[in-house]
Amino acid sequence: MDTSDPSGVRHAYDTVAEDYAAHLPDTRAEAPLDLAVLDAFAAAVTGQVQNHDEGEGQGSARVLDAGCGTGRLTRYLAQRGCLVEGVDLSPGMVAVARRENPGVRFAVGSLTDLPFGDASFAGVVLWYSTIHTPPSGHRRLFAEAARVLRPGGHVVVAFQSGHGVRDVGAVYRRFGHDVVLERHLVTADEVAGDLAAVGLAEVCRLVRRPRGAEGDDQAVLLARAPGPPA
């Protein structure tokens, strides 16, 4: 959850954190196709552990849920064998994530300045966490994700596909919250190009039509850093 004016995004999600958690408690909003790509990401990362030197153990499966919100995807990935931790811009969302996922590490931080060292993770998840950043700022986010990724590691990015800007604040105003929040649409080709520009090569992509209350196409890209398995 980042933008060129992060204070506005932070305030919005601090305000709606409890209602967000109640409205989206788990992955029921995702389509099976979306989760299939996320499962492929988890399999790739945990497969790296099996192929790594035995002495490194489960630490090799360390995964960052970047823009974790209330931790619903963090929990999903943990259930699939990832040693996952989360980071989010909103202290309110992180507080809910810690409450709902005891024993999992969560930190407050920005996607443009992740509070982790270089090459710390075998995988990075950006699940609808870049959507509040204008497309011109995406390359900076992906460069920071690439910085904390080990050689051979994987990144998965989910977003709404297309062009233009949508008013997300209207959703939360129905819950009685007076917030201003926008999301930016971007195409899969544009995301793949920005990933490639920071050294991350596309492995596969999904672009599907809207379903249910979704108003736009949904996309998920899986990419990999150069080098041997992380």
DAZI-V512167 format. One record per helix or strand of 2 or more residues. SS is the DSSP state (helix for helix, strand for strand). FROM is the first residue (numbers start at 1). TO is the last residue. If there is no record, write none. Layout:
# DAZI-V512167
ss=SS from=FROM to=TO
ss=SS from=FROM to=TO
This chain:
# DAZI-V512167
ss=helix from=6 to=23
ss=helix from=32 to=51
ss=helix from=54 to=61
ss=strand from=62 to=66
ss=helix from=72 to=78
ss=strand from=83 to=88
ss=helix from=91 to=100
ss=strand from=106 to=108
ss=strand from=121 to=127
ss=helix from=135 to=147
ss=strand from=149 to=161
ss=strand from=165 to=167
ss=helix from=169 to=173
ss=strand from=182 to=184
ss=helix from=188 to=197
ss=strand from=200 to=208
ss=strand from=217 to=225
